[in-house]
Amino acid sequence: MKKKILSKTYLREADRYQIKMYLDEEDYYICVKKLIHVTEPFIIHHNIVAMDSGYYIMEIVPKKEHYAMRLFLNEKKEIVEYYFDIIKESGMEEETNIPYFMDLYLDITLLPNGEIHVLDEKELEEAYKTGDITKQDYQLVLQMKEKLLQELKEKNNFLLQLDYKKYLGDF
């Protein structure tokens, strides 16, 4: 299981960036990253650029759910991809007051055209076989996978309805 701290995730290719945190929302934490300069664009399925100079990454971690959502947005603030991490838990780092989540390997992506992909199933199986995650963790992942897939197909996940542009503000 990997602990991911919002101020550090998905910045490997970015050598200059800005970060804004919204920690006062009732139901979730939000971290917005503006990528000022990226050394190499990050390309996903069908040659879609998910990260490049001038792009944005918005991470939203619900406080009472077992998933986190990442939005990849282009320089026009248009959504390129929704990326869901299934997680065991989330919280706030005591020393830094920065949100984190414990990643349970399996990920689900949603493209603006409605295309859905389940990622890292082999990594999940390996983590279970090696004891990195428990049987309860594994079962939680499978339950959350089904729940998220259903919500994404029906377009009724509450994070899909979020007015993300209000958090981008004057970035």
C-alpha positions, -999 to +999 in steps of 0.1 A: +000+000+000+013+034-009+008+066+011+003+095-013+006+131+000-013+156-021+014+182-023+038+156-038+018+135-062+020+137-100+048+162-102+077+140-115+078+158-149+071+192-135+101+213-125+080+245-119+045+245-106+021+263-082-001+246-056-033+257-039-049+237-011-085+239+000-088+222+034-120+238+047-145+221+025-169+200+046-169+167+025-134+167+008-099+181+005-088+197-027-054+203-041-049+223-074-016+222-092-008+245-121+021+230-141+042+260-151+069+240-169+069+202-176+101+186-189+082+160-209+044+158-217+026+129-201+006+110-227-022+086-220-044+064-242-051+074-278-022+099-276-041+123-253-018+147-234-027+146-197+001+168-184+021+195-201+032+231-194+002+252-186-020+223-176-037+217-143-041+188-119-069+189-094-069+162-067-101+157-046-101+134-017-136+128-001-134+125+037-159+097+039-153+076+007-128+050-003-116+067-034-098+099-045-103+116-078-078+134-099-088+157-128-063+164-155-071+196-173-055+213-203-044+249-205-080+260-214-091+244-181-110+216-200-111+181-185-088+157-203-093+128-179-109+118-146-087+094-126-100+076-096-077+059-070-094+033-048-081+040-013-081+025+022-083+057+040-075+094+039-066+120+064-045+150+073-007+147+080-003+159+116+031+176+111+024+193+078-014+197+078-014+183+042-040+157+031-029+122+022-045+089+012-035+052+013-037+039-023-050+004-028-035+000-063-066-003-085-075+028-106-104+037-129-102+064-155-130+082-173-125+101-205-148+130-215-162+108-243-175+083-217-148+057-222-139+039-189-107+020-181-098-002-151-061+000-144-035-019-124-055-051-117-023-072-119-006-049-094-036-053-071-035-091-073+003-091-067-002-069-036-028-093-022-006-124-029+024-109-013+005-097+018+009-060+011-028-057+015-052-078+036-082-098+025-105-071+038-085-045+018-089-066-013-126-071-008-130-033-002-112-027-036-136-050-054-167-034-038-155+001-046-146-009-082-182-021-088-196+010-071-175+034-090-180+017-124-218+019-118-217+055-108-195+065-138-217+046-162-248+063-148-229+097-145-241+101-109-209+102-089-211+134-068-175+144-078-185+145-115-210+172-106-185+194-087-179+229-100-142+224-104-136+258-121-143+277-089-112+261-074-091+271-104-099+307-098-072+331-109-046+304-114 
